[in-house]
Amino acid sequence: MYYYQRLRDLREDADKTQKEIAELLNTNQSQYQKYESGKRELPLHHAITLSNFYNVSIDYITGITNIKYGKNNMNTEEKNLLERWNCLTEKNKGKAEYFFEQLLKKQLRSEKEQKKSM
C-alpha cells in the first residue's frame, strides 16, 4: 500500500477532515490533499507529527509494514498473539499464515457482498 493511501485511511478512521489534519500540520487543505493523492511527497516532520497523532509507527504510515504499532504499543491481546506466534515451528507458521489468508479472503468476500446488497 502506498503511503498516501495510508494517510487517507488513517484520517478517515479517525473521523477527521482533510482541513483538520492540514491544520494539525500547519498547512492548508489544498497542500494536504496533494499528500493524500500522492502528488506531493510527505515531509518527514509531517510524517512524525501524524505518527504521533494517530499513534502508529512511521513504518506503517510509509507502507513499509502493515503492523500499525511497535511491540511497546501493542495491547495485551496483540502481545499474546505475538508470543504464541513465536512459539510455533516454521512449518506451523506456514499453516497459520495460510489459514489467516483464507480467513481474510472470506471476510473480504463477505464485506463485498454486504456492500452490494446495500
C-alpha positions in Angstrom: 0.0 0.0 0.0 1.3 3.5 -0.9 1.8 6.0 1.9 -0.8 8.4 0.5 -3.5 5.6 0.7 -2.5 5.1 4.4 -2.9 8.8 5.0 -6.4 8.8 3.8 -7.3 5.6 5.6 -5.9 6.8 8.9 -7.7 10.2 8.6 -11.0 8.5 7.7 -10.6 6.0 10.6 -10.1 8.9 12.9 -13.2 10.7 11.5 -11.1 13.8 10.6 -11.4 16.0 7.6 -8.5 17.0 5.3 -8.8 20.5 6.7 -8.5 19.3 10.3 -5.3 17.3 9.5 -3.9 20.2 7.5 -4.4 22.5 10.5 -2.6 19.9 12.7 0.3 20.1 10.2 0.2 23.9 10.0 -0.5 23.7 6.2 -3.6 24.3 4.1 -6.2 21.8 3.0 -5.0 22.0 -0.7 -1.5 21.1 0.2 -2.6 18.2 2.5 -4.8 16.9 -0.3 -1.7 16.7 -2.5 -0.1 14.5 0.1 -3.1 12.2 0.3 -3.3 11.9 -3.5 0.4 11.2 -3.9 1.0 14.4 -5.9 3.5 15.7 -3.3 5.9 13.8 -1.0 5.0 14.0 2.7 7.8 15.7 4.5 9.5 13.8 7.3 8.4 16.3 10.0 4.8 15.8 8.9 5.1 12.1 9.0 6.4 12.3 12.6 3.5 14.6 13.6 1.0 12.2 12.0 2.7 9.1 13.5 2.3 10.7 17.0 -1.3 11.9 16.3 -2.5 8.5 15.0 -0.4 6.6 17.4 1.1 4.4 14.7 4.7 3.8 13.5 6.3 5.8 10.7 6.9 2.4 9.0 3.2 1.9 9.0 2.5 5.4 7.5 5.1 4.9 4.8 3.8 1.5 3.9 7.0 -0.4 4.9 4.9 -2.6 7.2 1.3 -3.4 7.8 1.8 -3.5 11.5 0.5 -0.3 13.0 2.3 -0.3 16.3 5.7 -1.3 17.6 5.8 -4.0 20.3 5.7 -1.4 23.0 2.4 0.0 21.7 0.7 -3.4 21.5 -2.2 -4.2 23.6 -2.3 -7.3 25.7 -4.2 -9.4 23.1 -1.7 -8.4 20.4 1.3 -9.3 22.6 -0.2 -12.7 23.5 -0.7 -13.4 19.8 2.9 -12.5 19.0 4.2 -14.7 21.9 2.1 -17.6 20.6 3.3 -17.0 17.1 6.9 -17.1 18.2 6.4 -20.5 19.8 5.3 -22.0 16.5 7.6 -24.1 14.3 8.3 -22.7 10.9 6.0 -25.4 9.4 3.2 -24.4 11.7 3.8 -20.7 11.0 3.2 -21.5 7.3 0.0 -23.3 8.1 -1.2 -20.4 10.3 -0.4 -17.9 7.5 -2.4 -20.0 5.1 -5.3 -20.1 7.5 -5.2 -16.3 8.0 -5.1 -15.7 4.3 -8.1 -17.9 3.8 -9.9 -16.2 6.6 -9.2 -12.7 5.2 -10.4 -13.7 1.8 -13.6 -15.0 3.2 -14.0 -11.7 5.2 -13.4 -9.6 2.1 -15.9 -11.6 0.1 -18.5 -11.1 2.8 -17.8 -7.4 3.0 -18.2 -7.1 -0.8 -21.5 -9.0 -0.7 -22.8 -6.7 2.1 -21.9 -3.6 0.1 -23.7 -5.0 -3.0 -26.8 -5.6 -1.0 -27.0 -2.0 0.2 
